[in-house]
Every structure is written in C-alpha cells, then in structure tokens.
Amino acid sequence: MGVALSAILIGGCSSSAKRPEIDHTKVKQFATRGYDSGIEYATSMIRLSLNIADECCRVNIVQPSREGKYPLVIYLPGLGESSDAGAEMRNAWAKSGYVVLSLQALKDDENIWSSEAAHNADFEFIRHERYSSEVVSERLHILTKVIEYLKQRVTSGDSSLQHMDLSRIAIIGFDIGAKSAMIVAGEEVPNILVSGLPVPVGGVIALSPYADFSGSAFDVRYRNINMPVLSITSDTDTDTHVSVPPSLHQAPFQYMPPINKYLLLLTGATHSVIGDGGRANSNITEKDSNSQHTKPSSNSEGSGSGRGNRHGKRTSNGGSDSGSPSKQEGGSSPTQRAMMEVVIEQVTTAFLNAYIKSDQISLAWLKNDAQPWIDKIGQLKEK
C-alpha cells in the first residue's frame, strides 16, 4: 500500500503543468464585435523567382480568385524572415479584396541569423550594417525594379497578374521592412540613392517602425510624410538586434505632420506578435510559377460576408520567429496574444479599405468605433 501510494505521488510530481491554451470561443466573440469588411474572397497564390540586380528574389503573391481588379499591397518582411512571413495577415488582406505581394529583397536579410555576426551575438554590428544607407538603398532599388517588372507584365497582359491594379497601392513593412516603407512615405534618410517608386503610393503601414538618435532630428526626419500612415507598436516592442527602447517606435507618429496619421499602441505585445510571427496560413491555394496547374487547398473558403469566420480557426500560440533572438512570449496569455493579432489584422484591413479603396464606412469605423472595441488591449491614436 505504501509503495503504491509513493508511486502515485512520484508520478503526480513528475507530470508537467498543462500549458495554457487559446480560448478560441473568446477570441472569436471578440473578433465578431470588431471590423467586418463585408467580403471574404477565396484566394490563390503565385510564387515567382526574379533575378533583380544580381539578387534572386522570391516573390509571393496572394490574391482573390474572383475575376476583377484589386489594389496592390506590397508587404516587406522583417529581418531574418523570408517572403513567406506574415502569411496570416497577408491572406486576410487578400480575402478582403487585395493583391498582396510579399518580397524580402535581400538574401542577407533573410539569412542574417546564420551569419558570423549572429553566431557571435554581435547584434550592434548587425544593426549598423542592415540599417546603413548603402544597404537600405539596395533594398529600395530592388523594390523599384520589382515594381517596374510588374508594370511591364501587367501592361503586356500577363494573365497571372490580371487582378493587379497598379493605380491603387499600399506599402506595408515589418521591422526592417517598416524602415523601407517609411522612406517610401517620405522619411528623410541621408545618402539614400533611390528617389522614389515608379508608381504612386496611397498609404503606408509600419509594423514596429524603426527609429534611433543618429542622423537628423526627428522633426526634420519625418516632416515630409504627408500620405496616410498607420504605425503599430507596443510598450514591450523590443528585439535583441535593435538596442533602442520600445518608446522610440512611437517617434514617427509623434513627429509626422498631422492629418491621416494613426498609431496603434498595443499593451504587452511582443515584437513577434506585431509581425505575425510563427502563424501558419493553411487557407490559400498555391500555384507554382513554373507549373501549368493550380492545386486548391482542402481548406480554401469561398467568398461571402462570413463575419468573423476566419478568426474562429486560429491555432497560433502567439507566434515566434524561428531563428530570431527576439523575446517571444512576454507577459501576455495565449488568448490575449491571439486577440492582439485580431486587432492588428482588423485595424490594418480597415485602414487599407479607408485610404486605398476610399471607403467612408471603414474610415468612420477607424475614427469612432475602433478604440471602444480595442479597449484594454491598446490604444488607437489619430492626428
């Protein structure tokens, strides 16, 4: 009896505590109370490999399967990420009626955590190198060349790009991609060699926008940003390779001139959560650019209003960047992190609809309804 009791006690002590899980019902209820664009298109994916400026650039394009012309969203991933990053966000934008192109311009950005500097934990060197004017100019040059290639293909009647409307464009970037997006918006950076993109841009979303104290003063750096801009950060938005305090991510919003400027300041969101880190997207149709056939995913959904449907299917644990040295979990629960992801997804979609599609209902939601819904998860500021 004593031996049996001891065995039970030992077995009980050795069992690990159950990890907290996402309360999917709570997340779905929260999502349903938020923004609804009223549409949810089925989507497909195209993968292209482009040789641009001696770089082999892999481009992913997610777009509505339904016939028609849709605005173009160009997504620029963060440091250490490939063009596959941000899949859940990108698919959400595509389902809401956008052609979403993802581009990691430089292989060195994608593979940075395999570099000698990363192995030596020399993150100060990485920061100075990857944010140098020479490297930033190279990224923007490749972005320009990719857009020129797209213009040529669209003009020539390429059927695979027939949905792309190059007269309505938004740039969205995370982390180092946000730096490029802000320069497109008008941020002044010394010694940048690329003057502008060959297409008009209607708005920019900067996920964890980068700022430091080098270079020109903030009131000079951001004074010429006149297009609509949405910045997204948090009070805990930090990453090992960027040795700046989280509050500096708010500097672009604070110093940009007013009118059509927004700051989504989340409470307790990690750098990874802001960048949609680690979430897998299983609801797309993939089409290899070298193939003649399209293979539908078994989870592909048709179009329709479907309010909140996509949010009830989350399996994410809040996200982690594979290989990145960033702090992942923070103090938020998996449910809180999933709700933050919903907020980012819905606020960015509403911003795109308001300023790229000129939808007045979406604009009214941003101005009047977003903050009461977000509530304790964060603040949506406007100026």
Residue pairs with C-beta under 8 A, 6 or more apart in sequence:
20 333
20 334
20 335
21 334
22 314
22 315
22 316
22 317
22 334
22 335
22 338
23 335
24 312
24 314
24 338
26 335
26 339
27 311
27 312
27 314
27 335
27 338
27 339
27 342
28 308
28 311
28 312
30 311
30 339
30 342
31 308
31 311
31 312
31 342
31 346
32 307
32 308
32 311
33 373
34 308
34 342
34 343
34 346
34 373
35 346
35 347
35 349
35 350
35 362
35 365
35 369
35 370
35 373
36 305
36 307
36 308
37 96
37 97
37 349
37 350
37 353
37 362
38 305
39 95
39 96
39 97
39 303
39 304
39 305
40 95
40 96
40 301
40 303
40 304
40 305
40 306
40 309
40 310
41 64
41 65
41 66
41 94
41 95
41 96
41 97
41 303
42 64
42 65
42 66
42 95
42 285
42 300
42 301
42 302
42 303
43 62
43 63
43 64
43 65
43 91
43 94
43 95
43 283
43 284
43 285
43 300
44 62
44 63
44 65
44 284
44 285
44 286
44 287
44 294
45 60
45 61
45 62
45 63
45 284
45 285
45 286
45 287
46 60
46 61
46 63
46 160
46 287
46 289
47 58
47 59
47 60
47 61
47 286
47 287
47 288
47 289
48 58
48 59
48 61
48 289
49 56
49 57
49 58
49 59
49 289
50 56
50 57
50 58
50 59
50 146
50 149
51 57
52 142
52 145
52 146
52 149
53 138
53 141
53 142
53 145
55 105
55 106
55 107
55 142
56 107
57 103
57 104
57 105
57 142
57 146
58 82
58 83
58 104
59 83
59 101
59 102
59 103
59 146
60 83
60 84
60 90
60 101
60 102
61 99
61 100
61 101
61 102
61 161
62 90
62 91
62 94
62 99
62 100
62 102
62 284
63 70
63 94
63 98
63 99
63 100
63 163
63 164
64 70
64 94
64 95
64 97
64 98
64 99
64 163
64 303
65 285
66 303
67 163
68 163
69 163
69 164
69 165
70 97
70 98
70 99
70 163
70 164
70 165
71 97
71 98
71 99
71 165
71 168
71 169
71 170
71 202
71 352
71 356
71 357
72 98
72 99
72 100
72 101
72 150
72 164
72 165
72 166
72 168
72 169
72 170
73 90
73 93
73 98
73 99
73 100
73 101
73 169
73 170
73 171
73 172
73 352
73 356
74 101
74 102
74 103
74 143
74 147
74 169
74 170
74 171
74 172
75 86
75 89
75 90
75 100
75 101
75 102
75 103
75 172
75 173
75 174
75 177
76 102
76 103
76 104
76 105
76 139
76 143
76 171
76 172
76 173
76 174
76 176
76 177
76 178
76 180
76 181
77 83
77 85
77 86
77 102
77 104
77 173
77 174
77 175
77 177
77 275
78 85
78 174
78 175
78 176
78 177
78 178
78 207
78 208
78 275
78 321
79 109
79 112
79 126
79 130
79 175
79 176
79 241
79 324
80 109
80 110
80 111
80 112
80 113
80 321
80 323
80 324
81 104
81 109
81 110
81 174
81 175
81 275
81 321
82 104
82 110
83 102
83 103
83 104
84 102
85 102
85 104
85 174
85 275
85 276
85 277
86 102
86 174
86 275
86 276
87 276
87 279
87 280
87 281
87 284
88 276
88 279
88 280
88 281
88 316
88 341
88 345
89 276
89 344
89 345
89 348
90 100
90 102
90 281
91 100
91 281
91 283
91 284
92 310
92 345
92 349
93 100
93 348
93 349
93 352
94 100
94 284
95 301
95 310
96 349
96 352
96 353
97 357
98 170
98 352
98 356
99 163
99 164
99 165
101 150
103 142
103 143
103 146
104 110
104 177
105 138
105 139
105 142
105 143
105 146
106 135
106 138
106 139
106 142
108 115
108 130
109 130
109 139
109 176
112 118
112 126
112 130
112 241
113 323
113 324
113 325
114 323
115 126
117 123
117 125
117 126
117 129
118 126
118 325
121 325
123 240
123 241
123 242
123 243
123 325
124 243
126 241
127 241
127 242
127 243
129 135
130 176
130 241
131 176
131 179
131 210
131 212
133 189
133 190
133 191
133 192
134 191
136 179
136 180
136 183
136 189
136 192
137 191
137 192
137 193
137 194
139 180
140 180
140 183
140 184
140 192
140 194
141 193
141 194
143 180
143 197
144 194
144 197
144 198
147 197
147 198
147 199
148 198
150 161
150 164
150 166
151 166
151 198
151 199
153 161
154 161
154 162
154 164
154 166
160 287
160 289
166 199
167 200
168 202
168 356
168 357
169 199
169 200
169 201
169 202
169 356
170 201
170 202
170 203
170 204
170 205
170 352
170 355
170 356
171 180
171 181
171 184
171 185
171 201
171 203
171 204
171 205
172 181
172 204
172 205
172 206
172 207
172 348
173 179
173 180
173 181
173 182
173 204
173 205
173 206
173 207
174 207
174 208
174 274
174 275
174 276
175 207
175 208
175 210
175 239
175 271
175 275
176 210
177 207
178 206
178 207
178 208
178 209
178 210
179 209
179 210
181 204
181 205
181 206
181 209
182 204
182 206
182 209
182 210
182 225
182 229
182 252
183 189
183 192
184 196
184 197
184 201
184 204
185 201
185 204
185 206
185 225
185 227
185 229
186 222
186 224
186 225
186 226
186 227
187 221
187 222
187 224
187 225
187 252
188 216
188 220
188 221
188 222
188 223
188 224
189 215
189 221
190 215
190 216
201 227
202 227
202 228
202 355
202 356
203 227
203 228
203 229
203 230
203 260
203 351
203 352
203 355
203 356
204 227
204 228
204 229
204 230
205 229
205 230
205 231
205 232
205 348
205 351
205 352
206 229
206 230
206 231
206 232
206 252
207 232
207 274
207 275
207 344
208 232
208 233
208 237
208 239
208 249
208 271
208 274
208 275
209 231
209 233
209 249
209 251
209 252
210 242
210 244
210 249
211 218
211 244
211 248
211 249
211 251
211 252
212 244
212 248
215 221
218 251
218 254
218 255
219 255
221 255
222 251
222 252
222 255
222 256
222 257
223 255
223 256
223 257
225 252
225 256
225 257
225 261
226 257
226 259
227 260
228 260
228 261
228 262
228 351
228 354
228 355
229 252
229 253
229 256
229 260
229 261
229 262
230 262
230 263
230 264
230 347
230 348
230 351
231 249
231 250
231 252
231 253
231 261
231 262
231 263
231 264
232 263
232 264
232 266
232 274
232 344
232 347
232 348
233 246
233 249
233 250
233 263
233 264
233 265
233 266
233 274
234 246
234 265
234 266
234 267
234 268
234 269
234 270
234 273
234 274
234 378
235 246
235 247
235 265
235 266
235 267
235 268
236 246
236 268
236 269
236 270
236 327
236 330
236 331
237 246
237 249
237 269
237 270
237 271
237 274
238 245
238 246
238 271
238 326
238 327
239 271
239 324
239 325
239 326
239 327
240 325
240 326
240 327
241 325
241 326
250 263
250 265
253 261
253 262
253 263
253 381
253 383
258 383
259 383
260 355
261 382
261 383
262 351
262 366
262 380
262 381
262 382
263 379
263 380
263 381
263 382
264 343
264 344
264 347
264 374
264 378
264 379
264 380
264 381
265 378
265 379
265 380
265 381
266 273
266 274
266 340
266 343
266 344
266 377
266 378
267 376
267 377
267 378
268 330
268 331
268 332
268 336
268 340
269 330
269 332
269 337
269 340
269 378
270 318
270 319
270 326
270 327
270 328
270 329
270 330
270 332
270 337
271 277
271 326
271 327
272 278
272 318
272 319
272 320
272 321
272 324
272 326
272 328
273 318
273 319
273 330
273 332
273 337
273 340
273 341
273 344
274 344
275 319
275 321
276 319
276 341
276 344
277 319
277 320
277 321
277 324
277 328
278 316
278 317
278 318
278 319
278 320
278 321
278 322
279 314
279 316
279 319
279 341
280 315
280 316
282 297
282 299
283 297
283 299
283 300
283 301
283 310
283 313
284 297
284 300
285 294
285 295
285 296
285 297
285 300
286 295
286 297
287 293
287 294
287 295
301 309
301 310
311 342
311 345
314 338
314 341
316 337
316 338
316 341
317 334
317 337
318 328
318 329
318 332
318 334
318 337
318 338
318 341
319 328
319 337
319 341
320 328
321 328
332 340
336 377
339 377
340 377
340 378
343 374
343 377
343 378
347 366
347 370
347 374
347 380
350 362
350 365
350 366
350 370
351 362
351 366
353 359
353 362
354 360
354 362
354 363
354 365
354 366
355 363
366 380
366 382
367 382
370 380
371 379
371 380
374 380
